[in-house]
Amino acid sequence: MPPLVYYKCSKCKRTHDSYIDAVKCEKSHLAAVSVRELEYKSGAYPFRISLLFPDGKEQGYITDDGIYTGNEVNYAYNKNKKYD
C-alpha cells in the first residue's frame, strides 16, 4: 500500500496535494496590522474588537458570550447592528 503524501497550510490547516498549493494557501492569509478594542463587557478581555489588514479592510469580531476565556470561536459582526 503506497503512503499518502499531503501538505498542510500552517495557518488554516487545510491539506493540499502539492507543496506549491500549500505555500500559496499560506501566503493568501493576511495578518492584522492593528487591533482596536471596541467594547468591554466584563473581565479583562474585550467583547468586541476590530482588526485592520494590510489591504485596508477592517474586520470586526465579537465573542460568543461576551466573556473571553481564550477558547471561543469568534465570528465576524455587522458594523451596522447594535450589540447589547
C-alpha positions as CSV (number, residue, x, y, z in Angstrom):
1,M,0.0,0.0,0.0
2,P,1.6,3.3,-1.0
3,P,1.8,6.1,1.6
4,L,-0.4,9.2,1.2
5,V,1.5,12.5,0.9
6,Y,-0.1,15.8,1.5
7,Y,0.9,19.2,2.7
8,K,-0.9,21.3,5.3
9,C,-1.3,25.1,5.5
10,S,0.1,26.2,8.8
11,K,-2.5,29.0,9.1
12,C,-5.8,27.3,8.3
13,K,-4.7,23.6,8.5
14,R,-6.3,22.8,5.1
15,T,-4.5,19.9,3.3
16,H,-3.2,20.1,-0.2
17,D,-1.9,17.6,-2.7
18,S,1.2,19.7,-3.6
19,Y,3.7,21.7,-1.7
20,I,3.2,24.7,-4.0
21,D,-0.5,24.8,-3.4
22,A,0.1,24.7,0.4
23,V,2.6,27.6,0.2
24,K,0.1,29.6,-2.0
25,C,-2.6,29.0,0.7
26,E,-0.2,30.1,3.5
27,K,0.6,33.3,1.6
28,S,-3.1,34.1,0.9
29,H,-3.9,34.6,4.6
30,L,-3.5,38.1,5.8
31,A,-2.2,39.1,9.3
32,A,-3.7,42.1,11.1
33,V,-1.6,45.2,11.2
34,S,-3.6,46.7,14.1
35,V,-6.2,45.7,16.7
36,R,-8.7,48.1,18.2
37,E,-10.7,47.2,21.2
38,L,-14.3,48.4,20.7
39,E,-16.2,47.2,23.8
40,Y,-15.7,45.5,27.1
41,K,-18.4,43.7,29.0
42,S,-16.8,42.0,32.0
43,G,-13.4,40.7,32.8
44,A,-10.1,41.8,31.4
45,Y,-10.7,40.9,27.7
46,P,-12.6,42.9,25.1
47,F,-16.1,41.8,24.0
48,R,-15.7,43.3,20.5
49,I,-12.5,44.1,18.5
50,S,-11.8,45.4,15.1
51,L,-8.8,44.3,13.0
52,L,-7.2,46.3,10.3
53,F,-5.5,44.3,7.5
54,P,-2.7,45.4,5.0
55,D,-5.3,45.7,2.2
56,G,-7.1,48.4,4.1
57,K,-10.1,46.2,5.1
58,E,-11.4,46.4,8.6
59,Q,-13.0,43.3,10.1
60,G,-14.8,43.1,13.4
61,Y,-15.1,40.2,15.8
62,I,-17.3,39.6,18.8
63,T,-17.1,36.8,21.4
64,D,-19.9,34.3,21.6
65,D,-21.0,35.2,25.2
66,G,-19.2,38.4,25.9
67,I,-16.7,36.8,28.2
68,Y,-13.5,35.8,26.5
69,T,-11.8,32.7,28.1
70,G,-9.4,32.1,25.2
71,N,-11.3,29.1,23.8
72,E,-14.2,30.8,22.0
73,V,-14.6,30.7,18.2
74,N,-15.2,34.3,17.3
75,Y,-17.4,35.4,14.5
76,A,-17.5,38.5,12.4
77,Y,-20.0,41.1,13.3
78,N,-22.1,43.5,11.3
79,K,-20.9,47.1,12.0
80,N,-24.4,48.4,11.4
81,K,-26.0,46.1,14.1
82,K,-26.3,47.2,17.7
83,Y,-24.9,44.6,20.1
84,D,-26.1,44.7,23.7
